[in-house]
Amino acid sequence: MEKDNQIFGIRAIIEAINAKKEIDKVFVQKDAQGDLMQDLMKTMKRNNINFSYVPVEKLNRLTPNNHQGAVATIAPISFVALETMVESVIESGKKPLFLILDQLSDARNFGAIIRTAECTGVDGIIIQKQGSAPVNGDTVKTSAGAVFNVPICKVDHIKDAIFYLQGSDIKTVAATEKTEYRIVYNDDYLYVGITCYDSEPDNLTRLAMERDFSLGDDDGTGVIIDTYHDKTTGLGFVANTLDARWDATFTQDGTSSNDSYNTYWDAVTAITDFGYTTEYRIPFSSLRFETKDEVVMGIRIARLIKRKNELITSPPCDPKTNSVWSNLSFAREVIFTNLVSRKPFYISPYVIANYNSFS
C-alpha cells in the first residue's frame, strides 16, 4: 500500500474524518477495545465511512508503525455527489451514460472497468460506500490513469441511486441474470470457468450439437483471446450448453471473423439447479504468442441468454459498438508468466486393415 495514501493510528484517523478528507476505507483490528476505539467507530458510522474488521496480521502488513488497531486509506481522487454528476451531464446537453457497479471488491478489476468505461464514453461511475473496491494505487495503475478522468460517485444504497436516475428521466438497463468467471492456467493449458446463474434453468435454449453451429440460436458462452494484445487480431471459442463448439479467427479489431478455422480445445458444461457452468480448456499450443517473461493477452467473456435475446460481455462495451461481443479494443488485460510458445503436436487415430482376396 502506498504510504502517501495511508493514515495509521486511531486519533489521526478521527481527525482526518472530521477534516472531511477523502477516506476510502478504514481497516479495524478485530476485537479491538477501548474508549478511543469506540470514538472511532462512532465517527465512522456518523460519517458513513467504509470500514472492515481484519486480523492484526493484516494491519502489520499494511504498516510497520504503531497503528493502534486501525489503518485508513485516503483515495487519490475526490468523489463527486450523485446529484452534481447527473445535473452536470444533463446541462451539457449530452445523452447521459452512467455505469453502476454493485459488490465489486477487487481494486484491479475496478481499475480495468474504469479504463474500459473511459474508452466507451461513460460520464460517471456509481458505487456503493460499503463493500466496494477501494480506489488505491492498484486501481490507478490498472486503469492506466483513467480514474482521474471519469467521475466516481459513492452512494449509501444502489437502489436509491437507480430511483434518482429514473426520476431524472434516465433509462436504466441491467443484466437480468448473474454471470461469474475465473481464469487459471498451467504450463500447458488455459482454463476458463464460467458460472451462469439463471432463474429459469429449465428454459435454456439447447438445440445445436454440430461443430461450428450457427451463433445466436442457443444459450451459451464465449471466450475471445487477443493473444498478441494488439487489439487487432484474436481467436474466438464458443460453447453452448450441449457442448457443441464454435471457433474462429478475428481480424480488424474483432469485427471480421473466419469460422473455417478449427483448432484443438475442449469445453464441458454441467446443468445445475441454479443455471449452468462451462469450463474451457484451451491448450497454449493452440494459441500463437511471443515467448517472453511476461506474456500479455487480452481476454473477453460473453454470455447469450437466448430467450431474452440478452448478450452479456465482460468487460462491457458500448452497445452501439460494432461486434459487441468480439470487439478486441475492450478486452481485459491478463498477464501470464513463464509461458513458452510451441507448435501443437496431435496424434490422429487410424486403422490398417489386412485382407485376402478369394477368387
Protein Blocks (a to p, Z undefined) as FASTA:
>chain_A
ZZklccedjklmmmmmmnopacfbdcddehiacjklmmmmmmmmmnopacddddfklmmm
mpmcdnkopacdddfbdcddfklmmmmmmmnopacdddddehiabfklmmmmmmmmmmno
pabdcddfehpacddfklmmmnnommmmmccdddfblklmmmmmmmnopacdddfbdcdd
dddddfkbccdddddddfblmlcccfbfcehiaehiagcddddddfkonomaccdddddf
kopacddddeehhlaccfkbccdddddddddfklpaddddddfklpccdddfbdcddddd
ddddfklopacddddddfkbghkllomklpccdddehiacdddddddddddddddddZZ
